Amino acid sequence: MSWKNLHSQGKVDPHTTSKAELDDLRAAIERNLADASIPKLSADNRFGIAYQAALLSAKMAIACAGYRVKGQGAHQTTFEALKLALGNSVIPAATYLNRCRRMRNEMTYDSEGVVSRADAEELLKKAKSLHKIVENWIAKHHPAVA
């Protein structure tokens, strides 16, 4: 998969990001990570909020790479594009997040109780890790918007 392929399939468009856009995403990510850390929330809600934080972190990387995901299947495309933005080192995280995407879909559209507290904790840990990876990558490769 390449940016050119994703663009020709109508899954991404070129996009120029800004520090203001990224700062808005950072604020949402920090809020979501804090909310997902609340132990009294249900596992489903903690998982969903942590998932959203990870999705927004991926969106930051993609925006810095010069694209915006669009269209049906945007979450799946986001995790595919994350690999293009950050490279091979993020493949395990992107693969894990894609599995979480399927769990989230089942939880959201089919039934509750799909995820355990351990699932929510693991996703929260991975979301925090991804956010650090993305911020470090931005600082190194796109310091103007860091």
N, C-alpha and C positions, 0 to 999 in steps of 0.2 A: 504494500500500500504506500502511496505517496500523496503529498499535498495535491499534486496535479490530478491524480485519480479521484481523490475525494472531491475536488472542485468540479471535475467533469461529471461526477455523479450527482452534483447538486447538494452535497453534504456540508461543504464549507464555502465561505466567501472570503476574499481578502479583507483584512480589517487592520486599521491602525489604532492601537490602544493609546491610553494616556495614563499618567500617574493618578489623575482623579478617578478614572475608571477602576484602576487596580486598587486604589485606596478604598473605594466603595466595596469591592469584592473582599478585600482584607477585613473590613469591619464586619461584613456578613459572616465570613469564615470564623473570625474570633468569637462572635456571638454564638454561632452554631456549635463550635467546639465547647464553649462554656455550657450551653444548654444541654448538649449531649453528655456532659459530665455529671449532670444532676442524677444521683443514684435513685431517687424516688420516682423518676419517670419510668414508664413501662419500657421493656426491652425493645418493643416495636418502635416507639417514639424515639428512643435514644439512637437506635440504628438508623432510622430515617433522617434524623438531624445530622448525625455524623456522616452519612452518605452525602447529604447536601453540601457539607463542608468540603468533602473530598472532591465532589463534582466542581465546586467553585474554584478550588485550587487548580484543578486541571484546566478549567476555563482561563485562569490567569496565564498559565504557560502557553496555551494555544493562542491567546490574544498577543502575547509577546512574540510568538513565532510568526505573527502577521495574519491570523485567521480568526474567523468566528464560525462556530458550528451552527447549522440550521437544519430545519426539516424534520420529518418523521425519523424516529430512531436516534434523536440527538444525543441521548445519554450514551448509547453504545458507540456512536461516532466519536464522542468526546474522549472515551477511554482508548479508542484506536488512535486518535490524533495526539493524545498525550505521549504516546510512544514516538511519534514523529517529532514532536516538539523537544522532548528531553533525551531521546535516544534509548539505546538498548538497556541501560542500567535501570530503567523504570518499567521494563516489561513485566517482571513479577508483580509489581504493584498494580499495573494496569489490568493484568489478568485477574488478580484478586478482586479489584473493583468491578470488573465486568461480572464476576460471579455474584457480587453483592447487588449489582443492578438487577439481576434476575430474581434474587431473593426479595429485593425491595418491590419489584413488580408483583410478585406473588403476594407479598404482604399487603400491598396497596389495593390490588384489584381482585384477589381471590379469597384470601382468608387471613385471619389474625393468628398470632402465636407461631409464626413461621420462624422467627429468630429467637434465640435464647439470650440471656444476659451476657453469656460468654461471647456470643456473636457480636453483640452491641459493643462490648468492651474491646474486642479485637479490631472492629472497624474504627472505633474512636482512636485507638492507638495508631492504626495505619493512616487515618486521616490527618492526625497531627504530624506524623512522619512525612507524609506527602507534602503537607504545607511547608515544612522546613526545607525539603528538597527543592520545591518550586521557588521559594524565596531566595535560597542560596543560588540557584540557577539564574534567577532574574538579576540578582546583585552582580553576578559574574558576567553575564552576557548582555544585559539590558540595564546598566546602571542608571540611565536617565529616568527610568520609571520605578526604580527600587525604593 
